[in-house]
Amino acid sequence: MSSQDKIQELHVGILSAREISFTLNGKYESDPGNLVLGDKCRAFYRNGKIVLVSEEREISSTGQIILKPAGSDMSFTLHDVVIGIGFHWERTEDQVFKGSLKFIAEEDRITAVNLIHIEEYLKSVISSEMKATSSAELLKAHAVISRSWLLAQIEKSRKNRGENSPVRTEFISDTEITRWYDREDHTNYDVCADDHCQRYQGITRAASPVVAEAVEETIGEVLVYGDEICDTRFSKCCGGITELFENVWGPVHHPYLQSITDNASSPPGSSQAPVDNERAEDWIRSSPEAFCNTTDKKILGQVLNDYDMETMDFFRWKVTYGQDELSDIIRTRTGIDFGTVTGLVPLERGSSGRITRLKIEGTKKNLIIGKELEIRKSLSKSHLYSSCFYVEKTESGKETKFILHGAGWGHGVGLCQIGAAVMASEGYRYDEILMHYFRGAELKRIY
């Protein structure tokens, strides 16, 4: 991808439902039908066709329906968009978007897809992932990694579609279930709009002038390693040490995604690596020097949106379960009846202390699960903040409790958003922030 012409228009999957209500804030032209539509509309799937109803007019198609804005200042509002899917703050909200709106059929549902220029998409992503009022250097760093990640995923999808034997990411036996969770290769659009890809909420999170400037000043800039665009991952809070790609996303090693200690004094390639249980417990109990070890609400407010700010315990955190509660959660989340859960035993840890293989012991069944996200999903009604934790089991009379003491928020690979916010507040330039988290990578303008 060496020219902007190749990536003029991005297809972003926003919402999938049996029926979608939306409002056209201005005039839009339909394809098919060549009708000029506006105001309140709804779309649904009926008898093998996509049906769109606007006032008393109806359009139907067996393939797709596209609505294109008649002017540059037009927008549309999708109602009841689900955000934070599967997380503790999952909810619905109305979201406003620029660009064109396309409806496609996926099984017995329809999906709303936003057609938008990549640089306009990035302005929203940055404002959706963090506050539009964040510092300029933090926003520029995030513009570069969001652009790099996106282009790397599109290129990866193209390669995967041409391969007869895709990389295997699931291994299941009678004694163990191992799954890597990466971004699914969406076949009908480039990326989705939720945390599964990158948060994209249109112009709902109004981009400030500094966001637009951050994108425009870095236009076409990506991180590269050799001839390839870097797969630039990021998470909320690494907890003090970043994690390796292959311990989270897939059995692939990226040299620029090293495990580093998140402070200014760690030399390249160094970390305190709490990879065994005893050292991990000591690490989690500690409060090490790290960029992301901050309680400064002004800095945190740059990275955390209102629903993220509902909790402030993420650098170090604690979750307590009763034995019956934990057994019910694991049964519900895994679909496996372990009976009464009697033990959670970490077997392997990654470089940041995140558990990659966990043995669940129960009165009916013992099973090993991994990797990182499989563990987080199995031990919470939504997701644990991270898989970097140790287990304290207490017994008092007939009551048994499992206390999970943990560190960090998210997978910990690549850029630590809170750490990067602190670096920006301390005067680091955006390129210095990028080189701290992506060791050995280079900044390059490709269009």
Summary of the structure (lengths in Angstrom):
residues: 447
radius of gyration: 22.9
end to end distance: 8.6
largest distance: 73.3
contacts: 1515
relative contact order: 0.14
helix: 24%
strand: 35%
